[in-house]
Amino acid sequence: MAARHTTELINRHKPNLPASTEQHLTEAHSLGLELRQLMRGHPSSPVILTTFSTHQGDPNPPLLTGLTLSTYVPLTLSPVPLIAFSIRIPSSTARALYSSPSHTFRIYFPLPNARGAALSARFSSPKDDKTTAWTGADNDACWGRLGCRVKDSGRLYGDHVMVTGVVKKVIPFGNRDSDGLLEARGGGKAAGEGLVYLDGRYRAVGDIVPAEGNERAGD
């Protein structure tokens, strides 16, 4: 019932700004633009969220939907691993997360190469065919993935919904198995090989910067 309520809110959502004067709204908008400009200088690690749009009793095959996230963050490691991220709404992916019977999704970690950047860019555009993009989510584009399930009904903040997920599987990508599937465990990429987004461009992690007075920095 809670998930259905969240879906209804997402479907009809309009930004929930407090009643105020035109000047206040203008100032708030200007502040948001300033924050966006400032954050262009803050590197983020993009991840790719994928799920299937299915509905109870729908005879049609499920459709892949997904998007590139810049707000992904691990919340806890124990007693249950949890992650969190926000999605701007309205969003077909947000609707799929809360309306499908399984409430399951995957998080992919792209590599800092041309295929990883192309896959991230493809999933960041709502106009691209995500089914086509799915074929690129392999060892050449990503270094691992998580299998997750939506934990609760989510919470709306302005024009975004905050999603909390329970991690059910952790799969580093190595060699393909005998069936050619991407379920290889072990052989994952070394830490620090993730894709980075900074100032409107995809980048690789740069040099280690030692912290002054910290002998362990750079080890």
N, C-alpha and C positions, 0 to 999 in steps of 0.2 A: 504494500500500500504506500509506504514512504517513497519507494522508487517511482511509482506511478505519479505521485504528487510532484516529485522533482521533474519528471518528464513534462508534465503539464505546464509547470512554471517555465521550463526552458522553451517550450513551443510558443508560449504567448508573451515571453519576457520583453519588457522594455526597460532601459536603464532606470534604476530606482533612485533617482536623485531627490533630495529633500526639496520641498517647496521653498523657493527663494526668489530673490530679485534677479533681473537680467544681469546686473553687474556681478552678483555673486557667481552666477553660472559662467559668465565670461572669464572671471578670475580663476575659477576651478579648471576650466578648459585650458587656460594659459599655463597653469601650474602643471597639468598633465603633460602638455607639450614639452615643458622644461624638463620634467622627469624623464620623458622618453629620450630627449636629446642627451641628458646626462648619462643614461644607461647605455647609450651607444659606445661609451668608453669602458663598459664593464663586460668582460668576457663571460659568455655562458656556454654550457655544454648541451647542444641540442640532442634530443632523443626523439624517436619516432613511435607514436602510439598507433596500434592497429586493433581493430575489432570487427565483428561481423554484424551487420544490420539484419536481425531476425525478429519476428513477431510470433507470438503464440498462435498456432493454427494456420500460419502462412504457408501455402504449398510451394511457393517459389524458393529457389536456392538462396542461401544467405549471400549478401553483397558485402564485399570488403569496403571498409571506410577507415579513415585514419587521418592523422595530422602530425606535424612536427611541433614538438613542445620545447619551449625555452625555460619553463617554470618547474621542471621536474626536480624533486628533492627527496632523498630518503628521510623518513621521519624517525623510525626506530629499527633496531636490529633484533631486539628481544623484548618480551617473550615471543612476539610475533613480528616478523619484518613488515613494515609499512612504508608506503611511498605516498607522495602527494603531488598534485599539479593542478593548474587551473586551465579552463577552456573558455574562450570568449564565445558568448551565445548571442543569437541562435547558432546552433551547430548540429549538423547531421551526426557527427561522431558522438557528441554528448547525448543526443537522443538515443543512439544505438546502445551506449553504455548502460543506460537506465531502463530501456524498454525491452532489451533482449532477455530471454529466460535465464541464461547462464551468467550474465553480468561479468563476463570474462574479457580480458584484453591482453595484449602483449606490448612490451616496451623494448625497442631495438636501439642499440648503441652504435652509431655510424663511425666508420673509420675515417681518418683524415686523408682521404684520397679522392680522386675524381668521381668514383662511383658512390662513395659515401656522401659527398657533397651534393651530387646530382639527385640522390634519393631523398635527402633532406629537403632540397629545394622543391622536388616534385610533391612531397607531402605537405609542404607549406602553402601550396597553391590550391584553393578549393576547386579550380577549374580542371585540374588534371585527372586523368583516369587512374584511380588508385589500384585497380585490378592489374593494370599494366605495370605500375610501380612496384607491386608486390614481388615480381620476378627478380628485382634487384636486391631484395633483402636477404643476402647470402654472405658467405665468408669473404667475398671480395668487397663488400660494402659495409658490413657490420662486424663487430668483434664479439658480440654476445647479445642475449635477450633475456627478458624476464617474462614469466607467465604469471598473470595477476587476476584478481577478482575484485570488483568494486565492493568496498567495505560497508558503506552506508548511503544515505540518500543524497549526500552532497549538501553544499551550502552556497547560496547566492551572495556575491559581493559585487554590487554595481552591475556591470555587463559581463561578469565572469561567474562560472560555477567552480567551486573548489571540490576536487575529487580526491578521495582517499582510497588507496588500493592495498590489498593484502597480497604479498608476494608468495606465490605457490611453487614456482620453479625458477632456478637460476641456471642458465645454460650458456657457458662460454663457447664460442665457435672455434672449432679446430678443423680436422679433416672430415669429409663426408663419410657417412657410414656405407655399408654395402648396398643399401637401397637408394643412395644419393640424397638422403634426407639431411637436414641441418640440425640434427639432434645430438651432434657430437659433444661429449663432455670431456673437458681437458683440452690441452693444446690451445688455450685461449691466448689472445694477444696480451702483450706486456702492458702493465699499468702505464698510463700517460700517453696512450696512442689514440685517445678519443678525439673526435672532431670538436672544434671550438668555433663559436660565432662571435665576431667582434667588429663593430663599426660597419655593419651591413655586409660583411663578407665572411665566408667560411675559411678557417685557418687551422694550422697544426699547432700543437703545443710548442712553445719556444724553449729557450735556454733556461736552465735552472739558475735562479737568483739567490745566492747565499744571504741569509739574514745576518746582519752585523752583530757580532758577539755571540752568535749561536753556532757552536762547533759542530752540531749535528746536521745543520742545514746543508743540503746537497749530497748527503750520504745515500 
